[in-house]
């Protein structure tokens, strides 16, 4: 049993079963034994690979998106560039390199990174060595002023509750421990969840995501700026069990090794957008498919430019990365992009034709 597993076993013995959301939160974020406290999860030697690790093109285009959006904002003299869950720092490093040709933007920005993982903070500091930056545990300590906020594969790791339709109605899924293993069971008390479903259907809700989204929207309404959220998930709310555990790039049991595997679930973009719209003064753009968003920003032209200066092997690698990022059967379709702006602001780059981008048209 893992050290965190032993702690969870004691907790359940003392207080009874815990919700799936509580299990997920502890597995990922326990300050001593949680996944992000104890591991360096990203990259070929880790457990999963994110878009910034696949190709520099991803971060470069996001950096240019920030610069263009800053000019749409009227080029304020000071702006907070914020990334939630910055991973290894690759996205931000590539983004800042891409905007070197925008010295006014570079002078205006103040860099802030929201990260709870100690090991990941170390990797970010190494990757961004020489670049002035401040680290935060959450958004509450960010300084005032307009912001450009980025969140790539951040919301999928926020804990989600699961509910299963039983003959007696919806019941919340919980986690218990018995006979040497963790396993799920249904709560005895009925849930207040009110939606259609057949016996065995699962529905997921994440109040943590909704709170974070509302906080971002409130900040934009009060201070101005823009937010760009990219994650894997579905356009519309639907029943389905999407909770998964990954270790060493392979799917593993949710309950076998608490604290040693990455736990995520698909983001419900319909609910996420609704949470943002609950805040007065904010406009939601998208979601749109990642592949079409990146095409709209010019990723194919950037790939062609890189290939012209590349060896044959490098050119093939660039083509492979491009395909992975934009193909609708890969990350291009599974991942979605959503943006927030204050009401009345123009649509940000990549969201000018939302219906076509959502439907998959180029």
N, C-alpha and C positions, 0 to 999 in steps of 0.2 A: 504494500500500500504506500502511496506517495505521502509525504509529510502533510500536505494539505488534505488529502483524503482522511488521514487520521484525525485531523482537527474537525472536519465535517462530520465524521462518524460520531465524535463526542458531542458535537452541537445537536445532531439529530437525536441522539440518545437522551439528551437533557430536555430538549424543547419540542421534539417531534419533527415530522417532515417539513421541508422547506420548499418554496416555490421554485420552479425552473429558473425564473428570473434571478432569484437570490443565489441559486447554485451557480448560474452563469457569472454573476457579478463577483462572487468570491473566487471562482476558478481563475478569472481573468485579472482581478484587481486587488486581491488580498495583498496588503503592503509588504508582507514578508515572504509568503509562499505562493502568491498568485503568478499566473503565466507571464505577465508583463514585468513583474518584479524580478523574475528569476531567469528569463531567457532572452536571447536575441533572435526574434522569430522570423525576420524578413530576409529574403535572399536565397540563393541556391543552397547554402549551408544551413538555412533555417527551416521553417515549416511552410511558408507560402511566399509567393512573389507578387508584388503589386505593380501597377502600371509604370510608376517612375523607375522601377528596377528593370523593366522590360526594355525601355528605350528612353534616351535623353529627350526625344521629341515631345513626350508627354509633358514634362516639366517646362520645357522651353515654351510650348504653346500656352500653358497656363500662365507663365510669367508675362507673355505678351498680352494675354487677356487682361491681366491686372493693369498693365500700363495703359491699354486702350480704355478700360473702364475708368481709371483715374482721370483721364482726359475728359471722358463723358461727364464726370463729376465736377468739371470745371478746374481741374488741376490744382487742388488745394495744396497749400504750402506744407502741410503736415498730414500724414495718413498712417494709420496703424495697419501693417500687413501681418495678418494673423493666420496661422495654420493650426488646425485641430488634429491631434494625432499625427505628427510629422514623420512617423516611421524612422527610417535611417537618415533622414534629411536630404534624400536625393531629389525629391520634387523641388524643394526650396533652393537647393544649390543650382539646379538646372534653370529654374525660373529666374534667379538673380543674374546668372550668366547671360541669359537671353536678353535682359533689359539693360545691359551695359550701354547700348546705343541710346538709352533714354536717361541721360544724366540728371535731368530735372526730376524725374520720377524717383531715381535712386536717392537724391538729396532729400526728397520729401518723406520717404518712408521710414518707419520705425518698426523693426521686426520683433514679433512676439510669437512664441511657440507654446502651445498648450499640450503638455505631456506629463503623465503620471509615472511612467516606467523609468526607473533609475538607469537601467542598462541602455534603454533607447535614448535617454537624454545624453548619455555619454557618446553614443554613436552620432547623434545630431551635432553635438559640440565639436566632434572631430571633423565631420563632414563640412561644417560651416565655420571652421577655424578662421579667425581673422575678420569675421563679419559680426558687427555688433548686434546682439540679440538678447532678449530676456525670456526666461522660461516661467510658465505658470501652471499651477495644478488644475485650474479651471478658468472660466471667463470672468469671474467676479473681480479679479485683480488687474484686468486689462485697463490701461489708462483711457481717459476720455478722448473724444475726437472721432472723426470718420474712420471707417475701417474697410479693408478689403479682406474678407475671410475666406479661407480655403479649407475644405474638409473632404479628403479623398480616402475612402474606406475607413471612415470614422464611425458612422452611425450603425453599421452592421455589427459592431462589437459592443454596442450598448445593450444592456440586458433586456430580454423580452419574456413576457409571460405567455404560457401556452394553455389553451382550453380545448377539451375534447368533448365531442357530442356523445352522450351516453343515452341509454333508454330513458333516463330520468332528466334529460336536458344537459346543458353545458356544465362541465365540471373542470376546475382548474387542475392542470397537471402539477404534481409535486414530486420531490425526490426524497426517497427514504433509504435506509440501510438495513439489510437483514441477511443473515446466512452468508456473510463474507463479501457482499457486493452492494453497490448502489443500484437502484432501479427506480423507474417512475411508477407512480400510482395516481389515482384520481381522488381529489378532495371529496369528503363526504358531503359537505355543504354545497348547495347549488350556487352557480355563478349568476351574476346580474347581466351577463352577456346576452344581447338580444340580436340575433342574426340567423339567417337560414343555415341549415346544416343537416347532413345525414349521419347516422350512427357511425362513429369512427372518425369523422371529420375533425381536423385540428385547425384552430384559428390562433393567430399570434398577435399580441398587443405589446407595445413598448412605451409606457409612460415616460421613461427616461429619454427616449428620442424626442417625444413630443415636447417635453420640458426644455430640452436643449434647443430645439428649433424655435420655440416661442421666445426663448431668451435671445437668440440671434436676431429674430425679427424685431423684438422690442429695442434692441441696441441700434439696429439700422434705422428704425423709425425715429429714435431720439437723436442720433448722432450723424446719420447719413452713411453712405457707402454702398457696398455690395457684398453678397455672399455667393459662393459657388460650391455646391455639394455634388460629389460624384461617388456613386456606390452601386453595388449590385442589388437588384431587387425588382419589384413588379410595379407597373404603372398604376394598377387598380387593386383595391382591397379584394382579397380572395382567401378562401380556406386553403390550408396546406401546411404541412410540417416542413419547415426549411432549416431548422436548427441543425448544425453540423459541427463536428470536431475534426480538426486536421492536425496531423503531426508528420513532419518529414515529407510534406507534399502528398500525403495519402490520407484518405478518410479513415478515422478510427472511431472506436466506441465513445459515446458521450460521457460514459461513467467509469471507464477503465483506469484512467490516469489523471485524476483531478489536479489541475495546476500545470500539467505538462503539455497540454494540447490547446490549440486555438479554438475558441468557440464563437461562432457567428450565426446570424440568421439574416434572411433577406429583408431588405428595407421596403416597407410599404409606403411608396411615394405619394399615393393618394392621401393617406393620413398625415404624412409629413407636410405636404402642401397645405392641408387643412389647418394644421397647427400654426403655420406661418400666417395664413389668412385670418386667423383669429385675432391677430394684432392689427389695430387700425394703422393705416398709413404705409402699408407694405404691399408691394406687388410681387407675385410669384410668377416666374417664367419657367416653362417646362412642366414636368420632366421631358427630356428628349433622349434618344439613344446616344450612348457615348460615341459610337462610331460616326454618326452623322454630325454630332457636335464637333468632334475633332476634324472631320472633313471641312466643316464650315470655317474652322480656324486655319485651315491650310496645311494639314499634316501631310497630304500627298505631295504637295510642292516641296515641303521641307524634307521629306524622305528622298525625293529626286535630287535635291541639292546635295544632300549628304552622300548619296550614291555616286555622284559625279567625282567626288574626291576620295572615293573608297577603293580598296582592293576588291577583287571579285568575291572573296570570302566575306568581307565586311558588307558588301552590297547585298549579298544573300541574307546576311543576318538582319540588315535593315528592312528588307522586304518581309522577312518572317515576323519581325516585331510589328511592322505596320499592319500586316494581316491579322495578327493576334489582337491588336488594339481596336481595329475598326470593323472586322468581319462580324456580321450579325449573328453568326453561329458561335462566336467566341465572345471576348469581352465587349466588342462593339455593340452587341445586342443585349447581353446580360446586364451590363452596367448602364446606368442612367445618369443624366446630368440635370440639375435643377439650380436655378439662380433666384436670388432675392434682390430687389431694389426698392428704394422708397417710391411710394406712389407718385406717378407723374414723370418719373425718370424714363429715358428711352430704353428699349430692350437691350440687354448686354450682347456683346458679340457671341455668335453661335446660337442665338435664340430668336433670330429675326423671323424665321418661318417655322413656328412651333408645330403646326399640324403636320407639315411635310416631314419634319425631322423626327417626330414621334412615330409616324407611320412607316418610316424606313426609306423614304425618298431621299435622294441626294440633294 
